[in-house]
Amino acid sequence: MKIKIILLAASLVVVSVMARIIAPFHGWDNLTETSPDIIVVQCGKPTPPNPNVIIMDGTKSDSEIQIISVLKCTNDLSSARLQTDHDLRQGEDYLVFGYFDGGICKAYEEYRVVPLGVNFSTNSIAGKTLNEQIQILLQSAINNLGNEIQKNEEEKERLEESVER
């Protein structure tokens, strides 16, 4: 009986050590202040999984990225990958609040990656303060989301018309 309890306790310790900590969202100001790296990236190809490695509780997305603009940085940013729980789409641009570890930008929480759409222009943020840049980028994300919602509503209406017939 003692052996079972010891094994159970050891298993719980191992599982808790391996688990990722997902922090709650405390607002954009806090996220801006606490994120060591804030970048605008374009998503590239997904990183193929290594068949020799089993990853428990891995991220939803692991993709190559091209860095378009660096808003805040504590590291040398050349080529990189992005690991996140946000669904990434190849060719789309994202505002990322994360940290770099060995060429991998880690932004696990879904709110740390903000979709900006395709072909985001950095001209709108050039010469602005960090807070102004983030406000412009978040407004751009809101505009893109509004356009996407409108397209989805139009598609929904077309589909509903065909079902009613």
Backbone bond lengths (Angstrom), bond angles and torsions (degrees), N, CA, C in turn:
res aa  C-N    CA-C-N  psi(-1)  N-CA   C-N-CA  omega(-1)  CA-C   N-CA-C  phi
1 M - - - 1.447 - - 1.525 111.26 -
2 K 1.361 116.36 -40.53 1.459 120.22 179.77 1.525 110.70 -62.64
3 I 1.323 116.08 -37.51 1.472 119.66 -179.05 1.525 110.13 -64.44
4 K 1.327 118.10 -40.70 1.465 121.45 178.89 1.529 110.90 -63.57
5 I 1.302 116.70 -41.21 1.467 120.25 179.11 1.516 110.65 -66.47
6 I 1.318 117.43 -41.76 1.468 121.53 179.02 1.527 109.87 -64.18
7 L 1.334 117.45 -44.16 1.463 120.53 178.78 1.526 111.60 -63.80
8 L 1.323 116.92 -40.79 1.456 120.59 177.48 1.523 110.89 -63.05
9 A 1.298 117.73 -44.76 1.470 121.74 179.13 1.525 110.68 -63.26
10 A 1.325 116.15 -43.66 1.466 119.79 179.04 1.520 110.78 -63.14
11 S 1.331 117.15 -40.22 1.465 121.20 178.93 1.520 110.96 -63.28
12 L 1.316 117.00 -42.73 1.459 120.74 178.97 1.520 111.38 -63.24
13 V 1.321 117.45 -39.02 1.465 120.91 178.09 1.517 110.15 -64.26
14 V 1.328 117.35 -45.60 1.466 121.13 -179.41 1.518 110.44 -62.43
15 V 1.317 118.12 -45.38 1.464 121.89 -179.63 1.518 110.54 -63.08
16 S 1.313 118.24 -42.86 1.465 120.03 -178.46 1.519 111.94 -69.23
17 V 1.314 118.26 -31.36 1.469 121.21 178.09 1.520 110.17 -70.56
18 M 1.335 117.10 -36.47 1.459 121.18 -176.57 1.528 112.87 -80.70
19 A 1.299 118.83 -16.29 1.463 121.91 -176.51 1.526 111.18 -70.58
20 R 1.331 115.37 143.85 1.457 120.39 174.77 1.511 108.89 -83.41
21 I 1.305 116.09 142.28 1.454 120.70 176.31 1.523 108.01 -89.94
22 I 1.309 117.42 123.74 1.461 122.56 178.60 1.525 107.23 -107.27
23 A 1.316 114.90 113.37 1.460 120.47 -176.83 1.524 110.66 -82.45
24 P 1.320 117.00 145.24 1.467 120.04 176.04 1.530 110.80 -71.43
25 F 1.323 116.41 157.28 1.461 121.69 179.29 1.529 109.34 -79.36
26 H 1.339 115.49 124.10 1.467 120.84 -178.60 1.528 112.67 -114.08
27 G 1.323 116.63 17.97 1.462 120.51 177.94 1.519 112.33 105.50
28 W 1.325 114.52 159.56 1.462 120.80 -175.64 1.526 112.11 -69.44
29 D 1.324 117.95 -36.13 1.469 119.56 178.77 1.519 110.80 -62.34
30 N 1.328 116.27 -45.12 1.466 120.55 178.64 1.522 110.56 -63.96
31 L 1.327 116.94 -42.89 1.461 120.98 -179.94 1.523 110.89 -62.82
32 T 1.324 117.00 -41.47 1.456 121.22 178.41 1.522 110.89 -63.44
33 E 1.304 116.45 -42.76 1.468 121.45 -178.67 1.522 112.55 -68.73
34 T 1.330 117.81 -39.87 1.463 120.83 -173.17 1.523 114.32 -91.08
35 S 1.317 119.04 -11.55 1.466 121.27 179.82 1.525 109.52 -84.82
36 P 1.326 117.59 119.70 1.464 118.80 179.86 1.528 113.44 -68.06
37 D 1.338 116.59 -28.45 1.459 120.96 -178.62 1.524 109.74 -129.84
38 I 1.328 115.65 127.97 1.463 121.45 175.19 1.526 105.74 -127.70
39 I 1.317 115.93 118.93 1.455 121.21 -173.30 1.526 110.71 -137.78
40 V 1.323 115.32 159.39 1.457 122.36 169.84 1.524 104.84 -110.35
41 V 1.335 115.38 126.88 1.462 120.13 -175.40 1.519 110.87 -129.58
42 Q 1.322 114.08 160.00 1.458 120.34 168.66 1.519 106.63 -111.14
43 C 1.311 116.09 130.39 1.458 121.85 -176.94 1.522 109.91 -76.55
44 G 1.322 114.83 132.84 1.457 121.30 176.56 1.520 111.08 -103.42
45 K 1.318 115.06 -148.61 1.455 120.91 -178.35 1.527 110.76 -71.15
46 P 1.326 116.37 144.62 1.462 118.80 173.75 1.525 110.15 -62.92
47 T 1.318 116.26 143.60 1.454 121.22 177.58 1.522 108.32 -75.09
48 P 1.336 117.09 124.42 1.467 117.69 -179.01 1.527 110.43 -66.99
49 P 1.338 116.63 140.75 1.461 118.86 179.33 1.521 111.08 -68.62
50 N 1.317 116.02 148.24 1.453 122.04 176.54 1.530 107.87 -82.88
51 P 1.335 118.10 117.22 1.471 119.58 -176.33 1.530 113.07 -67.09
52 N 1.327 117.33 -16.26 1.463 120.76 -178.49 1.519 112.95 -90.71
53 V 1.336 117.21 -0.79 1.457 120.91 -176.96 1.528 109.60 -124.21
54 I 1.305 116.40 130.06 1.456 121.54 175.66 1.524 107.27 -102.26
55 I 1.337 116.14 123.61 1.459 120.95 -178.15 1.522 108.45 -110.63
56 M 1.312 114.90 120.77 1.458 120.97 176.89 1.522 108.22 -92.49
57 D 1.328 117.04 135.18 1.467 122.14 177.36 1.529 111.11 57.29
58 G 1.332 116.35 43.05 1.458 121.02 179.85 1.518 112.06 -74.41
59 T 1.305 115.49 176.86 1.457 120.72 -179.64 1.525 110.48 -79.80
60 K 1.340 116.30 159.42 1.458 120.93 176.88 1.526 110.60 -68.46
61 S 1.335 115.91 -40.20 1.459 120.41 -174.42 1.523 110.77 -128.62
62 D 1.323 114.30 138.68 1.463 122.55 174.40 1.520 105.11 -141.93
63 S 1.337 116.69 103.82 1.460 120.71 -173.13 1.515 111.65 -134.38
64 E 1.325 114.27 155.46 1.464 120.20 169.79 1.522 106.87 -67.96
65 I 1.328 116.39 148.87 1.464 119.94 175.76 1.520 109.76 -135.66
66 Q 1.313 114.45 152.50 1.453 121.66 170.98 1.522 105.93 -111.59
67 I 1.314 116.42 126.42 1.458 120.18 -178.32 1.526 108.53 -81.44
68 I 1.337 114.99 121.39 1.456 121.87 -179.20 1.520 111.18 -91.42
69 S 1.340 115.78 -42.16 1.461 120.79 -177.62 1.527 108.98 -151.89
70 V 1.324 115.44 140.44 1.463 121.97 176.80 1.524 107.36 -107.45
71 L 1.336 116.14 118.12 1.458 120.70 179.64 1.526 111.00 -93.93
72 K 1.326 115.84 -36.12 1.460 122.23 -179.74 1.520 106.11 -152.38
73 C 1.349 116.08 133.35 1.455 117.14 -173.18 1.520 111.87 -152.07
74 T 1.322 114.83 141.08 1.459 120.65 174.57 1.517 111.47 -119.73
75 N 1.324 117.88 2.14 1.461 122.13 -175.81 1.515 111.53 -132.42
76 D 1.342 115.16 167.24 1.453 121.82 172.14 1.524 107.50 -79.15
77 L 1.311 116.84 119.10 1.462 120.57 -175.43 1.523 110.77 -112.18
78 S 1.310 116.00 98.31 1.459 118.94 174.81 1.533 107.10 -104.93
79 S 1.302 117.59 -110.05 1.468 118.53 175.50 1.519 108.25 -85.49
80 A 1.315 115.38 153.80 1.455 117.41 -174.12 1.513 111.81 -157.41
81 R 1.316 113.48 171.45 1.460 123.72 171.28 1.520 107.23 -124.83
82 L 1.322 115.17 158.11 1.456 121.60 177.02 1.517 108.77 -123.52
83 Q 1.331 115.22 125.71 1.456 121.36 174.33 1.519 107.73 -113.69
84 T 1.344 115.76 126.72 1.458 120.70 -176.07 1.525 110.50 -156.63
85 D 1.316 115.53 163.79 1.457 121.08 173.27 1.532 111.10 -90.91
86 H 1.315 117.36 0.75 1.459 122.91 176.73 1.532 107.90 -84.16
87 D 1.329 117.12 140.58 1.462 119.95 175.34 1.526 108.62 -72.36
88 L 1.330 116.32 124.37 1.465 121.39 -179.95 1.525 109.70 -104.66
89 R 1.338 115.12 147.38 1.464 121.48 177.01 1.524 108.57 -120.61
90 Q 1.320 114.44 129.51 1.457 120.45 -179.99 1.526 110.29 -58.77
91 G 1.339 116.69 134.55 1.459 122.43 178.41 1.510 114.45 90.32
92 E 1.340 118.22 -11.33 1.464 120.45 -179.74 1.527 110.55 -93.54
93 D 1.334 114.53 156.97 1.460 121.87 -178.28 1.524 110.12 -100.84
94 Y 1.342 115.23 149.68 1.461 121.29 -176.91 1.527 110.52 -142.59
95 L 1.317 115.46 145.24 1.457 123.17 167.33 1.522 105.56 -91.99
96 V 1.342 117.08 125.98 1.461 121.26 -173.91 1.520 110.25 -123.66
97 F 1.329 115.26 127.57 1.462 123.53 172.85 1.526 105.61 -106.57
98 G 1.322 118.40 103.39 1.458 119.35 -175.58 1.507 112.78 -151.55
99 Y 1.330 113.98 -157.51 1.458 120.92 175.01 1.522 108.07 -147.68
100 F 1.325 115.28 146.83 1.456 120.75 -178.63 1.516 110.68 -95.26
101 D 1.320 114.14 139.10 1.457 121.70 177.45 1.524 106.61 -142.16
102 G 1.330 116.58 102.45 1.458 121.03 178.50 1.510 114.52 61.64
103 G 1.321 119.06 43.46 1.461 122.54 179.28 1.519 114.07 81.18
104 I 1.318 117.11 2.43 1.462 121.04 178.73 1.522 108.47 -114.10
105 C 1.331 115.48 121.96 1.461 120.22 175.02 1.517 107.06 -85.02
106 K 1.316 115.47 122.56 1.466 120.79 -178.32 1.521 108.53 -107.63
107 A 1.303 114.56 121.72 1.463 122.46 179.26 1.520 106.34 -142.26
108 Y 1.316 115.38 69.48 1.462 120.79 -169.74 1.516 114.12 -62.15
109 E 1.305 117.08 -49.20 1.460 118.33 -177.05 1.526 109.63 -63.85
110 E 1.325 115.26 138.86 1.460 120.49 -175.28 1.527 112.17 -59.71
111 Y 1.331 117.96 -33.88 1.457 121.03 -178.03 1.529 112.77 -70.49
112 R 1.317 118.99 -11.49 1.465 122.42 -179.98 1.530 112.74 -78.47
113 V 1.324 117.17 -8.88 1.464 122.06 -179.39 1.526 107.69 -123.46
114 V 1.336 115.82 118.43 1.463 121.76 -175.98 1.526 108.82 -114.61
115 P 1.344 118.41 116.73 1.463 120.83 179.51 1.529 111.75 -66.03
116 L 1.340 115.33 135.21 1.464 121.19 179.05 1.522 112.00 -113.99
117 G 1.325 117.09 -3.71 1.458 120.00 -179.08 1.517 111.75 92.18
118 V 1.322 115.41 -158.62 1.464 122.17 -177.38 1.523 109.26 -104.94
119 N 1.311 116.01 141.76 1.468 122.84 174.71 1.522 113.56 59.53
120 F 1.303 116.69 48.58 1.457 120.04 175.74 1.528 109.10 -67.07
121 S 1.320 117.45 134.35 1.458 122.14 179.81 1.529 109.59 -97.55
122 T 1.329 116.07 128.36 1.467 120.53 179.60 1.522 111.97 -78.84
123 N 1.335 118.24 -5.07 1.469 120.75 179.84 1.521 111.87 -59.12
124 S 1.332 116.59 -33.29 1.464 119.87 -176.53 1.522 113.12 -70.66
125 I 1.330 117.85 -18.52 1.467 120.05 -178.95 1.527 113.17 -109.32
126 A 1.313 116.45 -3.63 1.469 120.11 -177.65 1.526 110.94 -63.27
127 G 1.336 116.11 132.99 1.457 121.84 175.63 1.519 115.02 77.08
128 K 1.308 117.91 7.43 1.464 121.79 -178.85 1.532 109.88 -97.80
129 T 1.327 116.29 161.71 1.458 120.94 174.91 1.528 108.85 -72.09
130 L 1.315 116.70 165.63 1.456 121.24 179.82 1.527 111.26 -57.38
131 N 1.318 117.43 -46.74 1.468 120.21 179.90 1.521 111.90 -63.48
132 E 1.327 117.26 -40.21 1.467 120.29 177.52 1.531 110.52 -64.49
133 Q 1.336 116.52 -41.91 1.460 120.35 178.96 1.528 110.86 -60.57
134 I 1.312 116.58 -45.46 1.464 119.92 -179.17 1.522 110.69 -65.05
135 Q 1.330 117.79 -40.48 1.472 120.36 177.75 1.529 110.69 -61.70
136 I 1.325 117.70 -42.55 1.466 121.83 178.90 1.528 110.12 -63.96
137 L 1.329 116.56 -43.21 1.461 120.62 -179.28 1.532 111.66 -66.95
138 L 1.321 117.05 -41.18 1.465 119.82 178.07 1.528 110.85 -66.01
139 Q 1.338 117.64 -38.33 1.469 120.42 176.82 1.524 110.68 -65.07
140 S 1.326 116.40 -37.80 1.462 120.40 176.28 1.527 110.32 -62.59
141 A 1.338 116.83 -41.27 1.462 121.16 178.23 1.529 110.38 -63.87
142 I 1.330 116.77 -40.68 1.465 121.01 178.11 1.528 109.81 -62.34
143 N 1.331 117.50 -45.23 1.463 121.67 179.27 1.528 111.26 -60.98
144 N 1.342 116.66 -44.32 1.467 120.28 178.90 1.518 111.18 -63.67
145 L 1.319 116.78 -41.12 1.463 121.01 178.81 1.527 110.44 -64.74
146 G 1.325 117.21 -40.83 1.466 120.95 176.82 1.521 111.61 -60.39
147 N 1.339 116.54 -43.19 1.466 120.42 178.03 1.526 110.99 -63.65
148 E 1.319 116.47 -41.14 1.462 121.07 179.72 1.533 110.66 -65.41
149 I 1.317 116.73 -41.67 1.471 120.56 178.21 1.523 110.17 -62.29
150 Q 1.342 117.12 -42.86 1.457 120.79 179.34 1.529 111.02 -61.64
151 K 1.333 117.18 -44.14 1.467 120.48 178.28 1.524 110.83 -62.51
152 N 1.327 116.30 -41.54 1.464 119.73 179.29 1.523 111.54 -65.39
153 E 1.314 117.66 -38.36 1.471 121.30 177.76 1.526 110.45 -64.36
154 E 1.330 116.94 -42.18 1.465 120.37 178.58 1.524 110.68 -63.15
155 E 1.331 116.74 -42.33 1.460 121.05 178.33 1.525 110.35 -64.89
156 K 1.314 117.19 -40.12 1.464 122.16 178.32 1.528 110.15 -60.92
157 E 1.340 117.33 -44.75 1.462 121.56 179.42 1.525 111.01 -61.60
158 R 1.349 117.39 -42.60 1.463 120.53 178.70 1.528 110.37 -61.75
159 L 1.317 116.65 -43.72 1.451 120.56 -179.62 1.525 111.64 -66.85
160 E 1.322 117.13 -40.21 1.454 120.98 178.92 1.525 111.20 -64.18
161 E 1.341 117.27 -36.44 1.473 120.59 177.41 1.519 110.43 -62.63
162 S 1.307 117.86 -39.77 1.460 119.98 -178.95 1.522 111.69 -71.85
163 V 1.309 118.43 -29.25 1.469 122.00 178.84 1.529 109.56 -74.35
164 E 1.314 117.78 -34.22 1.467 122.03 -177.71 1.536 112.26 -69.83
165 R 1.300 117.47 -22.90 1.477 121.18 -176.75 1.469 112.46 -70.87
